[in-house]
């Protein structure tokens, strides 16, 4: 019985510490603090493709390495099959952008524009915390029996503004799994991108 209790305690501890967590390391100096008074500054149109990516010790602004990332899918957290479907119908001759509109400081309306015309939109609730707007579109998917014979994947997002009023999207991702708690594997990472205000 003690072994079984110890086993469940280890699983519980693993689940508590195995979640995606945010980091501001790469963009801390660029971040403009959001408050209830200036939260509406998020409203506006932003570029579809990122201006730059923030790493822990670097800034990547090479257009070739950033062209597979876009602001709409970064915010709404769609799965890869939906992204691939959009990529297959995307017109290279069109201009894409994203419009954000905050409603009552609690709801974020997100529109995808093609040549200035709305082609898709969605809305999420969120909260202002730690000088950024946390979007309530967390993703959690577990398969099998986590930490025994299975894995868990989760991700979450928050947005903010840079000192130049460009959009910063910060995403925290955690993928972990194990086989009988002995052979564990997975990865955690933060990705942060800056999208230019249009």
C-alpha positions in Angstrom: 0.0 0.0 0.0 2.9 2.4 0.8 4.4 1.8 -2.7 1.0 2.6 -4.3 0.6 5.7 -2.3 4.2 6.8 -3.1 3.6 6.1 -6.8 0.5 8.3 -6.9 2.3 11.1 -4.9 5.1 11.0 -7.6 2.5 11.3 -10.4 0.8 14.2 -8.6 4.0 16.0 -8.1 5.0 15.4 -11.8 1.7 16.8 -13.0 2.0 19.9 -10.8 5.5 20.8 -12.0 5.0 19.6 -15.5 3.0 22.6 -16.9 3.9 25.2 -19.4 5.3 28.4 -17.8 5.9 31.8 -19.3 9.2 33.6 -19.5 10.0 37.3 -20.4 13.7 36.7 -20.8 13.9 37.6 -24.4 11.7 40.6 -24.5 11.7 42.0 -21.0 13.4 45.2 -22.1 11.1 45.7 -25.0 7.8 45.2 -23.1 5.6 48.2 -22.4 3.6 47.4 -19.2 -0.2 47.1 -19.8 -2.6 48.4 -17.2 -6.4 48.8 -17.0 -6.0 52.4 -18.3 -3.9 51.6 -21.4 -5.2 48.1 -22.2 -7.2 49.4 -25.2 -3.8 50.3 -26.8 -3.9 46.6 -28.0 -6.7 47.6 -30.4 -5.5 47.9 -34.0 -4.1 46.2 -37.1 -0.9 44.1 -37.0 1.3 42.4 -39.6 0.5 38.8 -40.4 4.2 37.8 -40.4 6.5 38.6 -37.4 9.0 41.4 -37.4 11.3 39.5 -35.1 11.5 36.5 -32.8 12.9 36.9 -29.3 15.2 34.2 -27.9 16.8 34.0 -24.4 20.1 35.4 -25.8 19.3 36.5 -29.3 16.8 38.4 -31.6 16.0 36.8 -34.9 14.8 39.2 -37.6 15.7 37.1 -40.7 12.5 37.1 -42.9 13.3 33.6 -44.3 13.2 32.0 -40.8 10.1 33.9 -39.8 7.8 33.3 -42.8 6.3 30.1 -41.4 4.8 31.9 -38.4 1.8 34.2 -38.4 0.0 36.3 -35.8 -3.5 34.8 -36.4 -2.6 31.2 -35.7 -0.2 32.2 -32.9 -3.0 33.8 -31.0 -5.9 31.4 -31.6 -3.9 28.3 -31.0 -5.2 26.2 -33.9 -3.9 22.7 -34.5 -1.5 22.0 -37.4 -4.1 20.5 -39.8 -6.1 23.7 -39.7 -2.9 25.7 -40.3 -2.0 23.5 -43.2 -5.4 23.9 -44.7 -5.1 27.7 -44.5 -1.6 27.6 -46.0 -2.9 25.6 -48.9 -5.6 28.1 -49.8 -3.6 31.3 -49.0 -3.0 33.5 -52.0 0.6 34.7 -52.3 -0.6 37.8 -54.2 -2.8 38.9 -51.3 -1.9 41.0 -48.3 -2.9 39.5 -44.9 -3.1 41.3 -41.5 -4.7 40.7 -38.1 -7.1 43.1 -36.3 -7.4 43.0 -32.5 -10.3 44.7 -30.7 -10.6 44.5 -26.9 -14.2 44.6 -25.6 -14.8 45.6 -21.9 -11.1 44.8 -21.1 -12.2 41.1 -20.9 -12.9 39.8 -24.4 -10.5 39.9 -27.3 -12.0 39.9 -30.8 -9.5 38.7 -33.4 -10.1 39.1 -37.2 -8.0 37.8 -40.1 -8.0 40.2 -43.0 -7.2 39.5 -46.6 -6.6 42.7 -48.6 -8.5 44.6 -45.8 -11.5 42.2 -45.9 -12.4 40.0 -43.0 -12.2 36.3 -43.9 -12.2 34.8 -40.4 -12.7 35.9 -36.9 -13.0 34.6 -33.4 -13.3 35.8 -29.8 -11.6 34.8 -26.6 -11.9 35.9 -23.0 -8.8 36.9 -21.1 -7.4 38.7 -18.1 -4.8 41.4 -17.4 -2.0 39.9 -15.3 1.7 40.7 -14.8 1.5 43.6 -17.3 0.3 41.4 -20.2 -3.1 40.1 -21.4 -3.5 36.4 -20.8 -5.8 34.7 -23.4 -8.1 32.0 -22.2 -7.4 29.5 -25.0 -5.2 27.1 -23.2 -4.7 23.7 -24.9 -4.3 20.5 -22.9 -4.3 17.0 -24.5 -3.4 13.8 -22.7 -3.1 10.4 -24.4 -2.9 7.1 -22.6 -2.2 7.2 -18.9 0.1 10.2 -18.4 3.5 9.2 -16.8 2.6 5.5 -17.0 2.1 4.8 -20.7 1.2 8.2 -22.3 1.9 11.8 -22.6 0.5 15.3 -22.1 0.8 18.3 -24.3 -0.2 21.8 -23.2 0.2 25.4 -24.4 -1.0 28.8 -23.4 -0.6 32.4 -24.7 -0.4 36.0 -23.6 0.0 39.2 -25.5 1.5 42.6 -24.9 2.9 45.7 -26.5 6.5 46.6 -27.2 7.9 50.0 -26.5 7.2 50.9 -30.1 3.5 49.7 -29.7 4.0 46.6 -31.8 2.3 43.4 -30.7 4.2 40.8 -28.7 2.8 37.2 -28.6 4.4 34.9 -26.0 3.6 31.2 -26.1 4.5 28.6 -23.5 4.5 25.0 -24.6 5.1 21.8 -22.6 5.1 18.2 -24.0 5.9 15.4 -21.6 5.5 11.7 -21.4 6.9 8.6 -19.8 6.8 4.8 -19.7 6.2 3.5 -16.2 7.8 6.7 -14.8 11.2 5.3 -15.8 11.7 6.5 -19.4 10.7 10.1 -19.5 10.9 12.5 -22.3 9.6 15.7 -23.6 10.4 19.4 -24.0 9.3 22.8 -22.7 9.9 26.0 -24.5 8.7 29.6 -24.8 8.4 31.4 -28.1 8.0 35.1 -28.4 7.3 37.1 -31.5 6.9 40.8 -32.3 4.3 41.8 -35.0 4.4 45.3 -36.5 1.5 47.7 -35.9 0.1 48.8 -39.3 
